[in-house]
Amino acid sequence: MKKVLLFMLVMLFVFLAFGQNFTAIVAVTPNKIHAEKPDTSVFERLDAYEAADVEKVIRQAEIERQKNTTEDKQKKKIEDTLKKLKNGKISLRKVFSDTMFVGDSLINGLEVYNILNDDLLITQVSARLTHLEDNLKKIVSANPSELILHYGLNMLWADETGTQWFIDDYSELILKLKKALPYTRIIVSSIFPVNEEDADDEIFTHIPRHNKALKKMCEDTGVEFLDSTKLVEKSEEYYSPDGIHFNAKFYSEKWLPFIVENKGITE
């Protein structure tokens, strides 16, 4: 009899214990299910887009990624080229082996100081735009990767009308070059400033206005503009005694590395 009573007490205890746990489970489970319900808002937002919109976003992201990658690679190439030039591991002739320079006596310095290959230099002291016109066929025949032009120092005008004549003639020649050389980068250099202490002619005060017109001309014709005006500000050490032309150090240490850095011409 005692055994039976003991057995019944044990079963009653088990039943009560199980009943309490079951109640707790039933009470807690719905809360857990509700708390762990996945966030589907992202899918709801995606459903609001058309398939074409999603594809457009993906394509644009890929374009940006490739652009950034290309820019990073180009920046690295420029840095490497400048470093090698500074350390003497490559020459300026190597870097500019397919770049043609055409223009007046400021470009002639590259020839006078034997800095670049003569076959890529078409220069003339006191050259005006007629020099460029006379050499169009020679330039087209060379078919360079880059063409850098410097004209204007000998065609400065004291009034807006004269400046516009210069720009109109220059634009016409550039458009001819663009048509004949569709795969050549055409780069128009700003007119170099003069050292006013030595070159005190009043006509040189109009250089800034001509450079402003040159920049707009480049925008209108779709060619590149190279603004080198700040390279020699307060740097008398690079000028020759006439205050207009430059020494060899200017070309090799300042201007050509500046072109590498700003126009991405590398080895």
C-alpha positions as CSV (number, residue, x, y, z in Angstrom):
1,M,0.0,0.0,0.0
2,K,2.8,2.4,0.9
3,K,4.5,1.6,-2.5
4,V,1.3,2.4,-4.4
5,L,0.9,5.8,-2.5
6,L,4.6,6.6,-3.2
7,F,4.1,5.8,-6.9
8,M,1.1,8.0,-7.1
9,L,2.9,10.9,-5.4
10,V,5.8,10.6,-7.9
11,M,3.4,10.6,-10.9
12,L,1.6,13.6,-9.5
13,F,4.9,15.5,-9.1
14,V,5.9,14.6,-12.7
15,F,2.5,15.7,-14.0
16,L,2.6,19.0,-12.2
17,A,6.2,19.8,-13.3
18,F,5.5,18.9,-16.9
19,G,2.3,21.0,-16.9
20,Q,4.2,24.1,-15.7
21,N,6.9,23.7,-18.4
22,F,4.3,23.1,-21.1
23,T,2.5,26.3,-20.1
24,A,5.8,28.3,-20.2
25,I,6.6,26.9,-23.7
26,V,3.2,27.8,-25.0
27,A,3.4,31.3,-23.5
28,V,7.0,32.0,-24.8
29,T,7.0,30.4,-28.2
30,P,4.8,33.0,-30.0
31,N,7.0,35.8,-28.7
32,K,10.1,34.1,-30.0
33,I,8.6,33.4,-33.4
34,H,7.5,37.1,-33.6
35,A,11.0,38.4,-32.5
36,E,12.9,36.2,-35.0
37,K,10.6,37.1,-37.9
38,P,13.0,38.0,-40.8
39,D,13.1,41.6,-42.1
40,T,11.5,41.5,-45.6
41,S,11.5,45.2,-46.2
42,V,14.5,45.0,-48.5
43,F,12.6,42.6,-50.8
44,E,9.6,44.9,-50.7
45,R,11.8,47.8,-51.8
46,L,13.3,45.7,-54.6
47,D,9.8,44.7,-55.8
48,A,9.1,48.4,-56.3
49,Y,11.8,48.6,-59.0
50,E,11.4,47.5,-62.6
51,A,13.9,44.9,-63.9
52,A,15.4,47.5,-66.2
53,D,15.9,49.9,-63.4
54,V,17.8,47.3,-61.4
55,E,20.0,46.5,-64.4
56,K,20.7,50.2,-65.0
57,V,21.9,50.6,-61.4
58,I,24.1,47.5,-61.6
59,R,25.6,48.7,-65.0
60,Q,26.3,52.2,-63.6
61,A,28.0,50.8,-60.6
62,E,30.2,48.6,-62.8
63,I,31.1,51.7,-65.0
64,E,32.1,53.6,-61.9
65,R,34.2,50.7,-60.6
66,Q,36.0,50.4,-64.0
67,K,36.5,54.2,-64.1
68,N,38.0,54.3,-60.7
69,T,40.3,51.3,-61.5
70,T,41.4,53.0,-64.7
71,E,42.1,56.3,-62.9
72,D,44.0,54.5,-60.2
73,K,46.2,52.7,-62.7
74,Q,46.8,55.9,-64.7
75,K,47.8,57.8,-61.5
76,K,50.2,55.0,-60.6
77,K,51.8,55.1,-64.1
78,I,52.2,58.9,-63.8
79,E,53.8,58.5,-60.4
80,D,56.1,55.8,-61.7
81,T,57.2,57.8,-64.7
82,L,58.0,60.9,-62.7
83,K,60.0,58.8,-60.2
84,K,62.0,57.2,-63.0
85,L,62.6,60.5,-64.6
86,K,63.9,61.9,-61.4
87,N,66.1,58.9,-60.7
88,G,67.5,58.9,-64.3
89,K,66.1,55.5,-65.1
90,I,64.3,56.7,-68.2
91,S,64.8,59.7,-70.5
92,L,62.5,62.5,-71.6
93,R,63.1,61.2,-75.1
94,K,61.6,57.9,-74.1
95,V,58.6,59.4,-72.5
96,F,57.8,61.7,-75.4
97,S,58.8,59.3,-78.1
98,D,55.5,59.7,-79.9
99,T,54.6,63.3,-78.9
100,M,55.1,66.0,-81.5
101,F,55.8,69.6,-80.4
102,V,55.0,72.4,-82.9
103,G,55.3,76.1,-82.4
104,D,57.3,79.3,-82.0
105,S,60.7,80.0,-80.3
106,L,59.3,78.8,-76.9
107,I,59.1,75.3,-78.4
108,N,62.3,75.8,-80.3
109,G,64.1,75.6,-77.0
110,L,63.5,71.9,-77.0
111,E,65.5,71.7,-80.2
112,V,68.2,74.2,-79.2
113,Y,69.0,72.4,-76.0
114,N,68.7,69.0,-77.7
115,I,66.1,67.7,-75.2
116,L,63.8,65.8,-77.5
117,N,64.1,64.0,-80.8
118,D,64.4,66.5,-83.7
119,D,61.9,64.5,-85.9
120,L,59.1,65.3,-83.5
121,L,59.9,69.0,-83.3
122,I,58.5,71.5,-85.9
123,T,59.6,75.0,-84.7
124,Q,60.5,78.4,-85.9
125,V,61.6,81.6,-84.2
126,S,59.0,84.3,-84.3
127,A,56.5,81.8,-85.7
128,R,52.9,82.9,-86.3
129,L,49.9,80.7,-87.3
130,T,51.1,80.7,-90.9
131,H,53.9,78.4,-89.7
132,L,51.3,75.9,-88.4
133,E,49.3,76.1,-91.7
134,D,52.5,75.5,-93.8
135,N,53.3,72.4,-91.8
136,L,49.9,70.7,-91.6
137,K,50.8,68.0,-94.1
138,K,54.0,67.2,-92.2
139,I,52.2,67.0,-88.9
140,V,49.5,64.7,-90.4
141,S,52.1,62.5,-92.0
142,A,53.8,62.0,-88.7
143,N,50.5,60.9,-87.1
144,P,51.7,61.4,-83.5
145,S,49.9,60.1,-80.4
146,E,50.0,63.6,-78.9
147,L,50.4,67.0,-80.6
148,I,51.3,69.9,-78.4
149,L,51.0,73.4,-80.0
150,H,52.3,76.7,-78.7
151,Y,51.4,79.9,-80.7
152,G,50.4,83.4,-79.8
153,L,53.4,85.2,-78.3
154,N,54.1,86.8,-81.7
155,M,50.4,87.5,-82.3
156,L,49.4,89.5,-79.3
157,W,46.9,92.2,-79.8
158,A,46.0,95.2,-77.6
159,D,42.3,94.9,-78.3
160,E,39.5,92.3,-78.2
161,T,39.0,92.4,-82.0
162,G,42.6,91.4,-82.7
163,T,42.4,88.6,-80.2
164,Q,39.3,87.3,-81.8
165,W,41.1,87.3,-85.3
166,F,43.9,85.2,-83.7
167,I,41.4,82.7,-82.2
168,D,39.3,82.4,-85.4
169,D,42.4,81.5,-87.5
170,Y,43.7,79.1,-84.8
171,S,40.3,77.4,-84.5
172,E,40.1,76.8,-88.2
173,L,43.5,75.1,-88.3
174,I,42.8,73.0,-85.2
175,L,39.5,71.7,-86.7
176,K,41.5,70.7,-89.8
177,L,44.0,68.8,-87.7
178,K,41.2,67.1,-85.7
179,K,39.6,65.9,-89.0
180,A,42.9,64.6,-90.4
181,L,44.1,63.1,-87.1
182,P,41.1,61.6,-85.3
183,Y,43.2,59.5,-83.0
184,T,45.7,62.1,-82.0
185,R,45.4,64.0,-78.7
186,I,45.7,67.7,-79.6
187,I,46.9,69.8,-76.7
188,V,47.1,73.6,-77.0
189,S,49.6,75.3,-74.6
190,S,48.9,78.6,-73.0
191,I,51.2,81.4,-74.0
192,F,54.1,81.4,-71.5
193,P,54.3,84.5,-69.3
194,V,57.3,86.8,-69.5
195,N,59.6,88.1,-66.8
196,E,58.3,91.6,-66.6
197,E,61.5,93.1,-65.2
198,D,63.4,92.2,-68.3
199,A,60.5,92.1,-70.9
200,D,58.7,95.3,-70.1
201,D,56.9,95.9,-73.5
202,E,53.3,96.9,-72.9
203,I,52.1,94.3,-75.4
204,F,53.0,91.4,-73.0
205,T,50.3,92.7,-70.5
206,H,47.7,91.2,-72.9
207,I,48.9,87.6,-72.5
208,P,46.3,86.8,-69.8
209,R,43.5,87.9,-72.0
210,H,44.8,85.8,-74.9
211,N,45.2,82.8,-72.6
212,K,41.6,83.1,-71.5
213,A,40.5,83.2,-75.1
214,L,42.7,80.1,-75.9
215,K,41.1,78.2,-73.1
216,K,37.6,78.9,-74.4
217,M,38.8,78.0,-77.9
218,C,39.8,74.6,-76.7
219,E,36.4,74.0,-75.1
220,D,34.7,75.1,-78.3
221,T,36.8,72.9,-80.6
222,G,37.0,69.9,-78.3
223,V,40.8,69.8,-77.8
224,E,42.8,69.9,-74.6
225,F,44.2,73.0,-72.9
226,L,47.5,73.0,-71.1
227,D,47.8,75.9,-68.7
228,S,51.4,76.4,-67.8
229,T,51.2,80.0,-66.7
230,K,51.9,79.4,-63.0
231,L,55.1,77.3,-63.6
232,V,57.4,80.3,-63.8
233,E,55.7,82.7,-61.4
234,K,58.4,84.4,-59.3
235,S,60.9,81.9,-60.8
236,E,63.5,84.2,-62.5
237,E,66.0,81.3,-62.5
238,Y,64.4,79.7,-65.5
239,Y,64.4,82.8,-67.8
240,S,67.1,83.7,-70.2
241,P,68.3,87.3,-70.0
242,D,65.7,88.6,-72.4
243,G,62.9,87.7,-69.9
244,I,61.0,85.8,-72.6
245,H,62.7,82.6,-73.4
246,F,63.8,79.8,-71.0
247,N,66.9,77.9,-70.2
248,A,67.3,74.1,-70.6
249,K,66.6,73.5,-66.9
250,F,63.0,74.9,-67.4
251,Y,62.2,72.3,-70.1
252,S,63.8,69.3,-68.5
253,E,62.9,69.9,-64.8
254,K,59.7,71.9,-65.0
255,W,57.7,71.9,-68.2
256,L,58.0,68.4,-69.5
257,P,57.5,66.8,-66.1
258,F,54.5,69.1,-65.7
259,I,53.0,67.7,-68.9
260,V,53.6,64.2,-67.7
261,E,51.8,65.0,-64.4
262,N,48.9,67.0,-65.9
263,K,48.3,65.2,-69.2
264,G,49.2,61.7,-68.3
265,I,51.9,61.2,-71.0
266,T,53.9,58.3,-69.7
267,E,56.5,55.8,-70.9
